[in-house]
Amino acid sequence: MGAGAVRNLVWDALHGTHRSALPDVDVAYFDASAIADEDVRLQTRLAAIQPDLPWEVTNQARVHEWFEEYFGYPAAPLLSLEEAVASWPEYVTCVGLTLKANDNIEVIAPHGLGDLFGIIIRHNPVRATVDTYRQRIEKKRYSERWPMVTVVPA
């Protein structure tokens, strides 16, 4: 699990509010050998286990195959899950959590956790354009949802 789902849970807790509605729960994995529809199969399995959550499963090894069609500009292939997480649109969303078999949680946070716990939105230029960042700021209405947020202009 990663990105906005983690941000929302942490920011809701820091604001002392009840859980925000999630537009999706991002599940990212990296498997260069996976078939193209593996994401759909995994998403279907998660929906069967927890049908009330809006799962969105993405094999980060294949993002470059559809990125340009979706976002309008190309992206180079990613080499690892860590590199993928590091490329997400805002530094605060560059966080992934993995529940290990021993019930420990592994944290992937290539840019650290400062923005997450500092309640800061800051553009990550690795893949997201300034226009994409600005559109996300407008669409997600961070300041309305979390009054303590600091939005850093791009």
C-alpha positions in Angstrom: 0.0 0.0 0.0 1.3 3.5 -0.7 0.9 7.0 -2.0 -2.4 8.8 -1.1 -3.7 6.0 1.1 -0.8 6.4 3.4 -0.9 10.2 3.3 -4.6 10.3 4.1 -4.3 7.9 7.1 -1.4 9.8 8.6 -2.9 13.3 8.0 -6.3 12.3 9.3 -4.6 11.0 12.5 -2.5 14.2 12.8 -5.6 16.3 12.4 -7.6 14.1 14.8 -10.3 13.5 12.2 -12.1 10.4 11.1 -10.9 8.5 8.1 -11.0 10.3 4.8 -12.7 8.7 1.9 -10.1 7.1 -0.4 -10.5 7.5 -4.1 -8.2 4.4 -4.4 -5.9 2.3 -2.4 -2.7 2.0 -4.4 -1.0 -1.4 -4.3 2.3 -1.2 -6.2 4.6 -4.1 -7.0 7.5 -4.7 -9.3 7.7 -7.8 -11.5 9.2 -7.4 -15.0 8.2 -11.0 -15.9 4.5 -10.5 -15.0 1.9 -10.8 -17.8 0.1 -7.7 -18.8 -3.2 -8.5 -17.1 -1.6 -9.6 -13.8 -2.7 -6.2 -12.2 -6.4 -7.0 -13.0 -6.0 -10.5 -11.5 -4.5 -9.2 -8.3 -7.0 -6.4 -8.0 -9.8 -8.9 -8.4 -8.3 -11.0 -5.6 -8.0 -8.0 -3.3 -11.6 -7.0 -4.1 -12.8 -10.4 -3.2 -11.0 -10.3 0.2 -11.9 -6.6 1.0 -14.7 -5.5 -1.4 -15.3 -2.2 0.4 -11.9 -0.7 -0.6 -11.3 0.8 -4.1 -8.1 -1.2 -5.0 -5.8 0.0 -7.7 -3.0 -2.5 -8.4 -0.1 -1.4 -10.6 3.0 -3.3 -11.7 5.6 -0.5 -11.6 7.8 -2.5 -14.0 5.2 -1.9 -16.8 4.3 1.7 -16.1 6.4 3.0 -19.1 4.2 1.0 -21.4 1.1 3.1 -20.8 2.4 6.3 -19.2 2.6 8.4 -22.4 -0.9 7.5 -23.5 -2.3 8.4 -20.1 -0.2 11.5 -19.2 0.8 12.8 -22.6 4.6 12.4 -22.3 6.9 9.4 -22.2 8.6 7.8 -19.2 11.6 5.6 -19.1 11.3 2.1 -17.7 11.7 1.8 -14.0 14.4 -0.5 -12.5 12.9 -1.2 -9.1 10.0 -0.7 -6.8 12.1 1.8 -4.8 12.7 3.9 -8.0 9.0 3.8 -8.8 8.0 5.0 -5.3 10.6 7.8 -5.6 8.9 9.0 -8.8 5.4 9.6 -7.5 4.0 13.1 -8.0 4.5 14.7 -4.6 7.2 13.8 -2.1 4.6 13.2 0.6 3.1 10.4 -1.5 6.5 8.7 -2.2 5.9 6.3 0.6 5.1 2.6 0.4 4.3 0.1 3.1 4.7 -3.7 3.0 3.3 -6.1 5.6 5.9 -8.8 6.0 5.2 -12.4 6.9 6.3 -11.8 10.5 3.8 -8.9 10.8 6.5 -6.2 10.6 5.9 -3.3 8.3 8.6 -2.4 5.8 8.7 1.3 4.8 9.9 2.5 1.4 10.4 6.3 1.7 13.2 7.3 -0.7 12.7 11.0 0.1 12.2 10.5 3.8 9.1 11.0 5.9 9.5 14.7 6.7 6.8 15.9 4.3 4.4 13.2 5.5 4.7 14.0 9.2 5.3 17.8 8.5 2.0 17.9 6.6 3.6 19.4 3.5 2.7 19.0 -0.2 5.7 19.5 -2.4 6.2 18.8 -6.2 8.4 15.8 -7.1 9.7 16.7 -10.5 11.0 13.2 -11.3 8.0 12.3 -13.5 5.2 14.8 -12.7 5.2 18.1 -14.6 4.5 21.4 -12.9 1.1 21.4 -14.7 0.2 18.0 -13.4 1.2 19.1 -9.8 -0.9 22.2 -10.0 -3.9 20.2 -11.3 -3.5 17.8 -8.5 -3.4 20.6 -5.9 -6.6 22.1 -7.4 -8.4 18.7 -7.7 -7.5 17.3 -4.3 -8.3 20.4 -2.3 -5.6 19.6 0.4 -6.1 22.8 2.4 -9.9 22.2 2.7 -9.4 18.6 3.8 -6.4 19.2 6.1 -6.2 22.8 7.4 -2.7 22.3 8.8 -1.2 21.5 5.4 1.5 23.6 3.8 1.3 23.6 0.0 4.6 24.5 -1.6 3.9 26.3 -5.0 5.7 24.9 -8.0 
